[in-house]
Amino acid sequence: MGVLALKPNSLSVFGFVAVGLTALLGMATLYVLAGRLPSFLQGFHDITAYTTFLLYFLIFEGYMGNLSHFFSNPLLLEFYVVIFLGGTVSGTRRMSKSIGYFLIPTNRQQLTWSLHGLAVLSLVISSLFLGNYFAFVVTLLDAAVGGFLFTRINERPGKPGILVGVHQVLTLVTIIAIAFPMISIANPIVP
């Protein structure tokens, strides 16, 4: 609310709305975890949460570019697919069930996790081919942590430990790595 009052512009309005949507979907996530709402709502919650972070990051960076152009960036859209599927994985396992080891998915959790993995692979390849090497490296590192997290979830489904936090931090670094080149183009450094 303070940012909206001190700096009233489209970014701060969208940021304020994103906070509200994230809160509403956060409440829905509690029902997802209780098994009363579909798991994809947790995926939407993750999208709004990362969008909120990104909007306030843009405000902090003084972004002056076109928001529709920014949010239609192909790499950012791929990132959102990854985030949606990652949140849906958490929703399907209700933060307490094992995914299980598999070669061919046999249930919804395994199918969602497999789609999440394919989306991550696509993001890694796209980052490389689009020349965003920082996003490429961070996404690879985050994928490796995600692999360890998969193992930990299967060993201790209700208490996977600090890997969850490390995975989240690396995901935040990934979105910054994707956003920063777009911010730099919109806000060139003038000598």
DAFENMO-V778929 format. One record per pair of residues at least 6 apart in sequence whose C-alpha atoms are under 8 Angstrom apart, sorted by the first residue. I is the first residue (numbers start at 1). J is the second residue. D is the distance in Angstrom with one decimal. If there is no record, write none. Layout:
I,J,D
I,J,D
//
This chain:
1,16,6.8
3,12,6.3
4,12,5.0
4,13,6.3
4,16,7.0
11,55,6.5
11,56,7.9
11,58,7.7
11,59,6.6
12,55,7.7
12,56,7.6
12,59,7.1
14,55,7.4
15,52,5.7
15,55,5.6
15,56,6.4
18,48,6.1
18,49,7.5
18,51,7.0
18,52,5.3
19,48,7.8
19,49,7.6
19,52,6.1
21,48,6.7
22,45,5.8
22,46,8.0
22,48,5.2
22,49,5.5
22,52,7.7
25,41,7.0
25,42,7.3
25,44,7.3
25,45,5.1
26,42,7.7
26,45,6.2
28,37,7.3
28,41,7.0
28,42,7.6
29,37,7.9
29,41,6.6
29,42,5.3
29,45,7.3
29,91,7.7
31,37,5.5
32,38,5.9
32,39,5.7
32,41,7.2
32,42,7.0
32,91,6.1
32,94,7.0
33,39,8.0
33,91,6.2
33,94,4.5
33,95,6.9
34,94,7.2
35,94,7.4
38,91,7.7
39,87,8.0
39,88,5.3
39,89,7.6
39,90,7.7
39,91,4.3
39,92,5.3
40,84,7.5
40,85,7.9
40,87,7.3
40,88,4.9
40,91,6.9
41,88,7.3
41,91,7.8
42,84,7.8
42,87,5.2
42,88,5.6
42,90,7.4
42,91,5.7
43,83,6.7
43,84,4.0
43,85,6.0
43,86,6.7
43,87,3.9
43,88,4.6
43,91,7.6
44,84,6.0
44,87,7.5
45,87,7.5
46,83,6.3
46,84,6.4
46,87,5.9
47,80,6.3
47,83,6.3
47,84,6.1
50,172,7.7
54,175,7.5
54,176,7.7
58,183,7.6
61,183,7.8
62,187,7.8
63,183,6.2
63,186,6.8
63,187,6.4
64,186,6.2
64,187,6.4
65,183,7.6
65,186,4.9
65,187,7.3
70,182,6.9
71,77,7.4
75,123,6.9
75,126,6.9
75,127,6.9
75,178,6.9
76,175,7.5
76,178,6.5
76,179,7.6
78,119,7.2
78,122,7.7
78,123,6.0
79,120,8.0
79,123,6.7
79,175,7.5
81,119,6.7
82,116,5.8
82,119,5.4
82,120,5.9
82,123,7.9
85,112,6.6
85,113,7.4
85,115,7.1
85,116,5.1
86,113,7.3
86,116,5.9
88,112,7.1
89,109,6.2
89,112,5.8
89,113,5.8
89,116,7.9
92,108,7.2
92,109,5.6
93,99,6.9
93,109,6.5
95,157,7.2
95,158,6.3
96,157,5.1
96,158,4.2
96,159,7.7
97,153,7.9
97,157,5.3
97,158,6.8
98,153,5.8
98,154,4.8
98,155,7.6
98,156,7.6
98,157,4.9
99,109,6.0
99,110,6.1
99,150,7.7
99,153,7.1
99,154,6.0
100,110,7.4
100,154,5.7
101,154,7.5
102,110,7.7
105,111,5.2
105,114,7.4
120,139,7.6
120,143,7.1
123,136,7.9
123,139,7.6
124,135,7.8
124,136,5.4
124,139,6.1
124,140,6.6
125,136,7.6
127,133,6.5
127,135,6.0
127,136,5.0
128,136,5.6
132,177,7.8
132,178,7.3
134,177,6.0
135,174,5.6
135,175,7.9
135,177,4.9
135,178,5.9
138,170,6.8
138,173,7.2
138,174,5.8
138,177,7.9
139,170,7.7
139,171,7.6
139,174,6.1
141,170,7.7
142,167,6.0
142,170,5.6
142,171,6.7
145,163,7.0
145,166,7.5
145,167,6.1
146,167,6.5
148,163,7.7
149,160,7.0
149,163,5.9
149,164,6.9
152,160,5.4
152,161,8.0
153,159,7.5
153,160,5.3
//
